[in-house]
Amino acid sequence: MNAVFPPPAAADSRRLLSPDELEAALRDIGARRYHILHPFHRLLHDGKLSKDQVRAWALNRYYYQAMIPVKDSAVLARMTDASLRRIWRQRIVDHDGNHPGDGGIERWLKLAEGVGFERDYVLSTRGILSATKFSVEAYVHFVAEKSLLEAIASSLTEMFSPTIISERVAGMLKNYDFITKDTLAYFDKRLTQAPRDADFALDYVKTHATTPELQRQAMDALTFKCNVLWTQLDALYFAYVAPGMIPPDAWTPGTGLVAEALVPQAGAGVRKMVADDRPRLPRGVRLRHDETRGKYVLLAPERTFDLDDNAVAVLKLVDGDRSVAAIADELGRTYAADPRAIEADILVMLDGLAEKRVLER
């Protein structure tokens, strides 16, 4: 995971910026630090994640979504101006809704259910990465303890939200056959809510950041919020992509899923491997030679699979580019055997690995 923040634009922190200059400086922070640039998001939007990796994202993001109204309530409690409170409280309504079954949190729960989770498991927050909890709760503490200006400025990541939402929805609908428009319904209202909230927060910051020091505090607050979002993706990448080290008590694939998500169902878009498929190892799964035991093993998060010589020969050729038929042809040449007979055996073996979620097509 190689993502380096570009250097910040040069600015004299001792000089009072004009409102337009301040806005430009804030937007520059987003251009360099917003989590749309994170490698995990690139994989998510480009269809490079497995279904379980998408599930890990949906589950952990739920914790952030669920704590947003808690954060906004902390900000609301800081406001002594009733007119400000009337505007800000709409953010809480947007997420909590006006009645059961309404609001952004409910729509995110439907997203999590759409990728296979049991609702009660998501609501329990069991399996949430500790780093996710630390980051989100640090954000809640930040808005409760810092100045009102800093609390409001930290919400300015909303300025960049429509871009990431549009890219995410388009990319996920295009690249994942288990994602539907209904699954992603959470994002529909955010396309109008986020710009509304950002316009208010930006106007407040430009009006109230009246000294170089206050302007610096506003910029630092936005940087902090960008770091909160970035850190959550760092944790997801480390646990579920590479090196694939899932920490104790965190969600593991297969946990908390409805029965239909655990067992492939006929007609549900799940099929057997065919000769034209180009199998690949998911991220976090790798073929490795165990020097101590003198044999190859397949390593997956919290699991190790012993392999016979035939499986090793096949997996050495599994790269996401070769089709099953091409692998069989190459093995046929190597071992002077009938490629089609080899192909039939390979398909059975690959289907078994796919059922164990250590192979993708």
C-alpha positions as CSV (number, residue, x, y, z in Angstrom):
1,M,0.0,0.0,0.0
2,N,1.9,3.0,-1.3
3,A,0.0,6.2,-0.9
4,V,2.0,9.4,-0.2
5,F,0.3,12.7,0.5
6,P,1.5,15.4,-1.9
7,P,3.2,18.3,-0.2
8,P,0.8,21.1,1.0
9,A,0.5,24.2,-1.0
10,A,2.8,26.9,0.3
11,A,1.0,29.4,2.6
12,D,2.0,32.0,5.1
13,S,0.2,30.9,8.3
14,R,0.9,34.4,9.8
15,R,-1.1,36.2,7.1
16,L,-4.9,36.5,7.3
17,L,-6.4,34.9,4.3
18,S,-9.3,36.3,2.4
19,P,-12.5,34.2,2.6
20,D,-11.8,32.9,-0.9
21,E,-8.2,32.1,-0.1
22,L,-9.3,30.2,3.0
23,E,-11.8,28.2,1.0
24,A,-9.1,27.4,-1.5
25,A,-6.7,26.3,1.3
26,L,-9.5,24.0,2.7
27,R,-10.2,22.5,-0.7
28,D,-6.5,21.9,-1.1
29,I,-6.5,19.8,2.0
30,G,-9.2,17.6,0.6
31,A,-7.5,17.3,-2.8
32,R,-4.4,15.9,-1.0
33,R,-5.9,14.0,2.0
34,Y,-9.4,12.9,1.3
35,H,-9.9,9.1,1.5
36,I,-11.0,8.9,-2.1
37,L,-7.2,8.6,-2.7
38,H,-6.7,5.6,-0.4
39,P,-5.7,2.3,-2.1
40,F,-8.6,0.5,-0.4
41,H,-11.1,2.8,-2.1
42,R,-9.4,2.4,-5.4
43,L,-9.8,-1.4,-5.1
44,L,-13.4,-1.0,-3.9
45,H,-14.4,1.2,-6.8
46,D,-12.5,-0.7,-9.4
47,G,-14.1,-4.0,-8.6
48,K,-10.8,-5.5,-7.2
49,L,-12.1,-6.6,-3.8
50,S,-13.7,-10.0,-3.0
51,K,-17.2,-10.2,-1.6
52,D,-15.9,-10.7,1.9
53,Q,-13.6,-7.7,1.6
54,V,-16.6,-5.6,0.6
55,R,-18.5,-7.0,3.6
56,A,-15.7,-6.0,5.9
57,W,-16.0,-2.4,4.5
58,A,-19.7,-2.3,4.9
59,L,-19.6,-3.7,8.5
60,N,-16.9,-1.3,9.7
61,R,-18.4,1.7,7.9
62,Y,-21.6,1.0,9.8
63,Y,-19.9,2.0,13.1
64,Y,-18.9,5.4,11.6
65,Q,-22.4,5.9,10.3
66,A,-24.0,5.0,13.6
67,M,-21.8,7.4,15.5
68,I,-22.4,10.4,13.2
69,P,-25.6,11.5,15.0
70,V,-23.8,11.1,18.3
71,K,-21.1,13.4,17.0
72,D,-23.6,15.9,15.7
73,S,-25.4,15.8,19.1
74,A,-22.1,16.8,20.8
75,V,-21.8,19.7,18.4
76,L,-25.4,20.7,18.9
77,A,-24.8,20.9,22.7
78,R,-22.1,23.4,22.1
79,M,-24.3,25.9,20.2
80,T,-25.9,28.7,22.2
81,D,-27.6,30.2,19.2
82,A,-31.0,28.7,18.5
83,S,-30.9,29.5,14.8
84,L,-27.7,27.5,14.5
85,R,-29.2,24.6,16.4
86,R,-32.3,24.5,14.1
87,I,-30.0,24.1,11.1
88,W,-27.6,21.6,12.7
89,R,-30.2,19.3,14.1
90,Q,-31.3,18.4,10.6
91,R,-28.1,16.4,10.4
92,I,-29.2,14.2,13.3
93,V,-32.6,13.7,11.7
94,D,-31.0,12.8,8.4
95,H,-29.2,9.8,10.1
96,D,-31.6,8.8,12.8
97,G,-34.8,9.5,10.9
98,N,-38.1,10.8,12.2
99,H,-39.5,7.4,13.0
100,P,-38.3,3.7,13.1
101,G,-37.2,2.4,9.7
102,D,-36.2,5.9,8.5
103,G,-32.9,7.7,8.1
104,G,-29.4,7.1,7.0
105,I,-28.5,4.5,9.6
106,E,-31.4,2.4,8.6
107,R,-30.4,2.6,5.0
108,W,-26.8,1.6,5.9
109,L,-28.2,-1.4,7.7
110,K,-30.0,-2.4,4.5
111,L,-26.7,-2.0,2.7
112,A,-25.1,-4.4,5.2
113,E,-28.0,-6.8,4.8
114,G,-27.7,-6.5,1.1
115,V,-24.2,-8.0,1.2
116,G,-25.3,-10.8,3.4
117,F,-25.1,-9.7,7.0
118,E,-27.6,-10.5,9.7
119,R,-29.1,-7.2,11.0
120,D,-28.6,-8.2,14.7
121,Y,-24.9,-8.9,14.1
122,V,-24.3,-5.5,12.6
123,L,-26.2,-3.7,15.3
124,S,-24.2,-5.5,18.0
125,T,-21.0,-3.9,16.6
126,R,-19.2,-7.2,17.3
127,G,-16.5,-7.7,14.9
128,I,-15.8,-4.0,14.3
129,L,-12.0,-3.5,14.0
130,S,-10.5,-1.8,17.1
131,A,-8.8,0.8,14.9
132,T,-12.2,1.7,13.4
133,K,-13.6,2.3,16.9
134,F,-10.6,4.2,18.0
135,S,-10.8,6.5,15.0
136,V,-14.5,7.1,15.2
137,E,-14.6,7.7,18.9
138,A,-11.6,10.1,18.6
139,Y,-13.7,12.1,16.2
140,V,-16.6,12.3,18.7
141,H,-14.2,13.4,21.4
142,F,-12.6,16.0,19.1
143,V,-15.9,17.8,18.4
144,A,-16.9,17.7,22.1
145,E,-13.6,19.1,23.3
146,K,-12.4,21.5,20.6
147,S,-13.9,24.9,19.8
148,L,-17.2,25.2,18.0
149,L,-15.3,26.5,15.0
150,E,-13.1,23.5,14.9
151,A,-16.0,21.1,15.4
152,I,-17.8,22.6,12.4
153,A,-14.7,22.8,10.3
154,S,-14.1,19.1,10.8
155,S,-17.3,18.4,9.0
156,L,-16.0,20.0,5.8
157,T,-15.1,16.7,4.3
158,E,-18.7,16.9,3.1
159,M,-17.4,19.3,0.4
160,F,-15.7,16.3,-1.3
161,S,-18.4,13.7,-0.6
162,P,-20.5,14.0,-3.8
163,T,-17.4,13.0,-5.9
164,I,-16.6,9.9,-3.9
165,I,-20.3,8.9,-3.8
166,S,-20.8,9.2,-7.5
167,E,-17.6,7.2,-8.2
168,R,-18.4,4.6,-5.6
169,V,-22.0,4.0,-6.8
170,A,-21.0,3.8,-10.4
171,G,-18.0,1.5,-9.8
172,M,-19.7,-0.9,-7.4
173,L,-22.8,-1.3,-9.7
174,K,-20.5,-2.0,-12.6
175,N,-18.1,-4.3,-11.0
176,Y,-20.0,-6.4,-8.4
177,D,-22.9,-8.6,-9.4
178,F,-24.1,-8.9,-5.8
179,I,-24.6,-5.1,-5.5
180,T,-27.9,-3.5,-6.7
181,K,-29.2,0.1,-6.7
182,D,-31.4,-0.9,-3.7
183,T,-28.3,-2.0,-1.8
184,L,-26.7,1.4,-2.3
185,A,-29.9,3.4,-1.6
186,Y,-28.1,5.1,1.3
187,F,-26.1,7.3,-1.1
188,D,-29.1,8.7,-3.0
189,K,-30.1,11.2,-0.3
190,R,-26.5,12.0,0.6
191,L,-26.0,13.5,-2.9
192,T,-28.2,16.4,-1.8
193,Q,-27.7,16.3,2.0
194,A,-23.9,16.5,1.8
195,P,-23.7,19.7,-0.3
196,R,-26.3,21.4,1.8
197,D,-24.4,20.6,5.0
198,A,-21.0,21.6,3.4
199,D,-22.4,25.0,2.2
200,F,-23.5,25.8,5.7
201,A,-20.3,24.7,7.4
202,L,-18.1,26.5,4.8
203,D,-20.0,29.7,5.2
204,Y,-19.7,29.5,9.0
205,V,-16.0,28.8,8.9
206,K,-15.3,31.6,6.4
207,T,-17.3,34.0,8.5
208,H,-15.9,33.1,12.0
209,A,-12.3,32.3,11.2
210,T,-11.3,35.9,11.5
211,T,-7.6,35.6,12.5
212,P,-4.7,33.7,11.1
213,E,-4.8,31.5,14.2
214,L,-8.5,30.7,13.8
215,Q,-8.0,29.9,10.2
216,R,-5.1,27.6,11.0
217,Q,-7.3,25.8,13.6
218,A,-10.0,25.3,11.0
219,M,-7.5,23.9,8.5
220,D,-6.1,21.6,11.2
221,A,-9.6,20.4,12.1
222,L,-10.3,19.4,8.5
223,T,-6.9,17.7,8.3
224,F,-7.8,15.7,11.5
225,K,-11.1,14.6,10.0
226,C,-9.4,13.5,6.8
227,N,-7.0,11.4,8.9
228,V,-10.0,9.8,10.8
229,L,-11.4,8.6,7.5
230,W,-8.0,7.5,6.1
231,T,-7.1,5.6,9.3
232,Q,-10.2,3.5,9.0
233,L,-9.2,2.4,5.6
234,D,-5.7,1.7,6.7
235,A,-7.1,-0.7,9.2
236,L,-9.4,-2.4,6.6
237,Y,-6.5,-2.8,4.2
238,F,-4.2,-4.3,6.8
239,A,-6.7,-6.8,8.1
240,Y,-8.5,-7.9,5.0
241,V,-6.2,-7.1,2.0
242,A,-2.5,-7.2,2.8
243,P,-1.0,-8.7,4.8
244,G,-4.4,-10.0,5.7
245,M,-3.8,-10.1,9.5
246,I,-7.3,-10.0,11.1
247,P,-6.9,-9.0,14.7
248,P,-8.5,-10.9,17.6
249,D,-12.3,-10.4,18.0
250,A,-12.6,-8.7,14.6
251,W,-15.0,-10.1,11.9
252,T,-13.9,-13.1,10.0
253,P,-15.5,-14.2,6.8
254,G,-18.5,-16.5,7.3
255,T,-19.4,-14.9,10.7
256,G,-22.7,-13.0,11.2
257,L,-24.1,-13.9,7.8
258,V,-27.6,-15.0,6.9
259,A,-27.9,-18.6,5.9
260,E,-28.4,-17.7,2.2
261,A,-25.1,-15.9,2.2
262,L,-23.3,-18.9,3.7
263,V,-24.5,-21.5,1.2
264,P,-24.5,-20.8,-2.6
265,Q,-28.0,-21.0,-3.9
266,A,-29.0,-22.0,-7.4
267,G,-30.0,-19.1,-9.5
268,A,-28.3,-16.6,-7.1
269,G,-25.5,-15.7,-9.4
270,V,-23.2,-18.4,-8.0
271,R,-22.0,-21.0,-10.5
272,K,-19.4,-23.7,-11.0
273,M,-16.0,-22.8,-12.5
274,V,-15.9,-23.3,-16.3
275,A,-13.0,-23.6,-18.7
276,D,-13.0,-19.9,-19.8
277,D,-12.8,-18.6,-16.2
278,R,-9.6,-17.0,-15.2
279,P,-9.1,-18.0,-11.5
280,R,-7.1,-15.9,-9.1
281,L,-6.1,-15.9,-5.5
282,P,-8.0,-13.2,-3.4
283,R,-5.9,-10.5,-1.7
284,G,-4.6,-11.9,1.5
285,V,-4.3,-15.4,0.2
286,R,-1.0,-16.6,-1.1
287,L,0.9,-19.7,-2.1
288,R,4.0,-20.1,0.0
289,H,6.8,-22.8,0.5
290,D,7.0,-23.8,4.1
291,E,10.8,-24.3,4.5
292,T,10.4,-26.1,7.8
293,R,8.0,-28.7,6.5
294,G,9.5,-28.8,3.0
295,K,6.2,-28.4,1.2
296,Y,3.9,-25.7,-0.3
297,V,0.9,-24.4,1.7
298,L,-1.9,-22.0,0.8
299,L,-2.0,-19.2,3.4
300,A,-5.3,-17.4,4.1
301,P,-6.3,-15.1,7.0
302,E,-6.3,-17.3,10.1
303,R,-6.2,-20.5,7.9
304,T,-3.6,-22.7,6.3
305,F,-4.3,-25.4,3.7
306,D,-1.9,-28.3,3.0
307,L,-1.6,-29.0,-0.7
308,D,-0.7,-32.1,-2.7
309,D,1.7,-31.9,-5.7
310,N,-1.1,-31.7,-8.2
311,A,-2.7,-28.7,-6.4
312,V,0.7,-26.9,-6.2
313,A,1.3,-27.4,-9.9
314,V,-2.1,-25.8,-10.7
315,L,-1.9,-23.0,-8.2
316,K,1.5,-22.0,-9.5
317,L,-0.2,-21.2,-12.8
318,V,-3.2,-19.4,-11.2
319,D,-2.6,-15.7,-11.9
320,G,-5.9,-14.1,-13.0
321,D,-4.7,-14.0,-16.6
322,R,-4.6,-17.7,-17.6
323,S,-8.0,-19.4,-18.1
324,V,-8.7,-22.8,-16.7
325,A,-8.3,-24.2,-20.2
326,A,-4.9,-22.5,-20.7
327,I,-3.7,-23.9,-17.4
328,A,-4.8,-27.4,-18.5
329,D,-3.1,-27.0,-21.8
330,E,0.2,-26.0,-20.1
331,L,0.1,-28.9,-17.7
332,G,-0.8,-31.2,-20.5
333,R,2.4,-30.2,-22.3
334,T,4.5,-30.4,-19.1
335,Y,3.3,-33.9,-18.2
336,A,2.5,-35.3,-21.7
337,A,-1.1,-35.9,-20.7
338,D,-4.6,-35.2,-22.2
339,P,-5.3,-31.5,-21.4
340,R,-9.1,-32.1,-21.4
341,A,-8.8,-34.8,-18.8
342,I,-6.6,-32.5,-16.7
343,E,-9.1,-29.7,-17.2
344,A,-11.9,-31.8,-15.7
345,D,-9.8,-32.6,-12.6
346,I,-8.7,-29.0,-12.3
347,L,-12.3,-27.7,-12.3
348,V,-13.3,-30.0,-9.4
349,M,-10.2,-28.8,-7.4
350,L,-10.8,-25.1,-8.1
351,D,-14.5,-25.3,-7.2
352,G,-13.5,-26.8,-3.8
353,L,-11.1,-23.9,-3.2
354,A,-13.7,-21.4,-4.3
355,E,-16.2,-22.8,-1.8
356,K,-13.6,-22.3,0.9
357,R,-13.3,-18.6,-0.2
358,V,-9.6,-18.9,-1.1
359,L,-10.1,-18.7,-4.9
360,E,-12.0,-16.3,-7.1
361,R,-13.0,-16.4,-10.7
